[in-house]
Amino acid sequence: MREVRKTLSLAIISDKYSVTDVQALQQAHRDYAESRILSAHPVEVVHMLYQVAIDNVNAAITHLRNRDHFARSLAVTKAQSAIHELLLALDHSVNAPFTRTLSDLYHYSLQQITQGHGKQSEQAFREALSILTTLATAWAEVKKRLCGEEPGLHPGSSEDPRYEAPVESRLDSHLESINAYSEYSSSLSNSVLSRDWSG
């Protein structure tokens, strides 16, 4: 009887510490993400938001295939939140036609994500993913020019040998896109920092 109690109490203690370790790791991840956002160039913050949206749309597609409704809902919510942050960051006074086009693309992406989730349509998710990936690829070029960093390899990026960039749409908009997000340069959105962007 004493052996059983000792084994049970050790199991309970080890479970308690492993939960604490997991919580500590999650908190460390949140702290790292917050410090990365606070120290990031505004152009990099926008790039991070694109990545959050893209990663979560991809996750939603995976969860749709696996029929995990709860996980899909969580991924959809995070993708939508990232796109809403991108919408809030637009400064329509800088270049109204360009920011209006971006706003329309973001709204269309949100509509497709909602349709993909509601109707369980992978095609709708893929349509939103296509738009977000194209925008993120162009933004990676802006980030590379302004921050002197190499953009990461992403599906459809300019480093992908199968990729053919629409030159006129990307080159003309690079400098305009910098100004379109000028609101981020004055201060970071508090809502970006208050969200839990971790998986």
C-alpha positions as CSV (number, residue, x, y, z in Angstrom):
1,M,0.0,0.0,0.0
2,R,2.8,2.4,0.9
3,E,4.5,1.7,-2.5
4,V,1.3,2.6,-4.4
5,R,0.9,5.9,-2.5
6,K,4.5,6.8,-3.2
7,T,4.1,6.0,-6.9
8,L,0.9,8.0,-7.1
9,S,2.3,11.0,-5.3
10,L,5.4,11.0,-7.5
11,A,3.1,10.9,-10.6
12,I,1.0,13.7,-9.3
13,I,4.1,15.8,-8.5
14,S,5.7,15.1,-11.9
15,D,2.4,16.0,-13.6
16,K,2.3,19.2,-11.7
17,Y,5.8,20.2,-12.7
18,S,5.4,19.3,-16.3
19,V,2.2,21.5,-16.4
20,T,4.2,24.3,-14.8
21,D,7.0,23.8,-17.3
22,V,4.6,23.9,-20.2
23,Q,3.0,27.1,-18.8
24,A,6.5,28.6,-18.3
25,L,7.4,27.8,-21.9
26,Q,4.2,29.3,-23.2
27,Q,4.8,32.5,-21.1
28,A,8.4,32.6,-22.4
29,H,7.1,32.3,-26.0
30,R,4.6,35.1,-25.4
31,D,7.3,37.3,-23.8
32,Y,9.6,36.7,-26.7
33,A,6.9,37.5,-29.2
34,E,6.0,40.7,-27.4
35,S,9.6,41.9,-27.2
36,R,10.1,41.1,-30.8
37,I,7.1,43.2,-31.7
38,L,8.1,46.1,-29.5
39,S,11.6,46.2,-31.0
40,A,10.6,45.5,-34.6
41,H,10.7,48.1,-37.3
42,P,7.1,49.0,-38.4
43,V,7.7,47.3,-41.7
44,E,8.6,44.1,-39.9
45,V,5.4,44.3,-37.7
46,V,3.3,44.3,-40.9
47,H,5.3,41.4,-42.2
48,M,4.7,39.5,-39.0
49,L,1.0,40.1,-39.3
50,Y,1.0,38.7,-42.8
51,Q,2.8,35.6,-41.5
52,V,0.3,35.1,-38.7
53,A,-2.6,35.4,-41.2
54,I,-0.9,33.0,-43.6
55,D,0.1,30.4,-41.0
56,N,-3.4,30.4,-39.5
57,V,-5.2,30.0,-42.9
58,N,-2.9,27.1,-43.6
59,A,-3.7,25.7,-40.1
60,A,-7.4,26.2,-40.8
61,I,-7.1,24.2,-44.1
62,T,-5.3,21.4,-42.2
63,H,-8.0,21.4,-39.4
64,L,-10.7,21.4,-42.1
65,R,-9.2,18.2,-43.6
66,N,-8.9,16.6,-40.1
67,R,-12.4,17.7,-39.2
68,D,-11.2,19.5,-36.0
69,H,-13.8,22.2,-35.8
70,F,-12.5,23.8,-32.6
71,A,-8.9,24.1,-33.8
72,R,-10.2,25.4,-37.2
73,S,-12.3,28.1,-35.4
74,L,-9.2,29.1,-33.4
75,A,-7.1,29.4,-36.5
76,V,-9.7,31.3,-38.4
77,T,-10.1,33.8,-35.5
78,K,-6.3,34.4,-35.4
79,A,-6.1,34.9,-39.2
80,Q,-9.0,37.3,-39.1
81,S,-7.5,39.2,-36.2
82,A,-4.3,39.6,-38.1
83,I,-6.1,40.9,-41.2
84,H,-8.1,43.3,-39.1
85,E,-4.8,44.7,-37.7
86,L,-3.6,45.2,-41.2
87,L,-6.8,47.0,-42.0
88,L,-6.5,49.2,-39.0
89,A,-2.9,50.1,-39.9
90,L,-3.8,51.5,-43.3
91,D,-3.4,55.3,-43.5
92,H,-5.9,56.3,-46.1
93,S,-4.7,59.9,-46.2
94,V,-1.4,59.0,-47.8
95,N,-2.4,57.4,-51.1
96,A,-6.2,56.8,-51.2
97,P,-6.3,54.6,-54.4
98,F,-3.6,52.3,-53.2
99,T,-4.9,51.9,-49.6
100,R,-8.4,51.5,-50.9
101,T,-7.2,48.6,-53.1
102,L,-5.4,47.0,-50.1
103,S,-8.5,47.5,-48.0
104,D,-10.6,45.8,-50.6
105,L,-8.2,42.9,-50.8
106,Y,-8.2,42.5,-47.0
107,H,-12.0,42.6,-46.9
108,Y,-12.2,40.0,-49.7
109,S,-9.7,37.8,-47.8
110,L,-11.8,38.1,-44.7
111,Q,-14.9,37.2,-46.7
112,Q,-13.2,34.1,-48.2
113,I,-12.0,33.0,-44.8
114,T,-15.5,33.3,-43.3
115,Q,-16.9,31.4,-46.3
116,G,-14.2,28.8,-46.0
117,H,-15.0,28.3,-42.3
118,G,-18.8,28.5,-42.6
119,K,-19.2,26.4,-45.7
120,Q,-16.2,24.2,-45.0
121,S,-14.7,25.2,-48.3
122,E,-11.0,24.6,-48.8
123,Q,-11.2,26.5,-52.1
124,A,-12.3,29.6,-50.2
125,F,-9.5,29.3,-47.8
126,R,-7.1,28.8,-50.7
127,E,-8.3,32.0,-52.4
128,A,-7.7,34.0,-49.2
129,L,-4.3,32.3,-48.9
130,S,-3.4,33.2,-52.4
131,I,-4.1,36.9,-51.9
132,L,-2.3,37.0,-48.5
133,T,0.8,35.1,-49.9
134,T,1.0,37.5,-52.9
135,L,0.8,40.5,-50.6
136,A,3.3,39.0,-48.1
137,T,5.8,38.3,-50.9
138,A,5.6,41.9,-52.1
139,W,5.9,43.1,-48.5
140,A,9.0,40.9,-47.9
141,E,10.7,42.8,-50.8
142,V,9.8,46.1,-49.1
143,K,11.1,44.8,-45.8
144,K,14.3,43.6,-47.5
145,R,14.9,47.1,-49.0
146,L,14.1,49.0,-45.9
147,C,15.5,46.8,-43.2
148,G,18.3,45.2,-45.2
149,E,17.1,41.7,-44.4
150,E,16.6,38.8,-46.7
151,P,12.9,37.7,-46.8
152,G,12.3,34.2,-45.6
153,L,11.4,31.5,-48.2
154,H,7.6,31.3,-48.4
155,P,5.5,29.5,-51.0
156,G,5.3,31.7,-54.0
157,S,8.1,34.0,-52.9
158,S,10.4,35.6,-55.3
159,E,13.1,33.1,-54.4
160,D,10.9,30.2,-55.5
161,P,12.1,29.3,-59.0
162,R,8.5,28.7,-60.2
163,Y,7.5,32.2,-59.1
164,E,6.8,34.9,-61.8
165,A,6.2,38.3,-60.2
166,P,3.8,40.7,-61.9
167,V,6.4,43.4,-62.2
168,E,4.2,46.4,-62.8
169,S,2.0,45.7,-59.8
170,R,4.9,45.1,-57.4
171,L,7.5,47.6,-58.4
172,D,5.2,50.6,-58.6
173,S,3.6,49.9,-55.2
174,H,6.7,49.3,-53.1
175,L,7.3,52.9,-52.1
176,E,3.6,53.6,-51.9
177,S,3.1,50.7,-49.6
178,I,5.6,52.0,-47.1
179,N,3.5,55.2,-46.7
180,A,0.3,53.2,-46.6
181,Y,1.3,51.8,-43.3
182,S,2.7,55.0,-41.9
183,E,0.4,54.8,-38.9
184,Y,2.5,52.0,-37.5
185,S,5.6,54.3,-37.6
186,S,4.1,56.7,-35.1
187,S,3.1,54.0,-32.5
188,L,2.3,50.4,-32.4
189,S,-1.3,49.3,-32.1
190,N,-2.0,48.3,-28.5
191,S,-4.3,45.6,-29.8
192,V,-1.4,43.9,-31.6
193,L,0.4,43.7,-28.3
194,S,-2.6,42.6,-26.3
195,R,-3.4,39.6,-28.4
196,D,-2.0,36.1,-27.9
197,W,-0.6,35.3,-31.3
198,S,1.0,32.1,-30.2
199,G,-0.3,28.8,-31.5
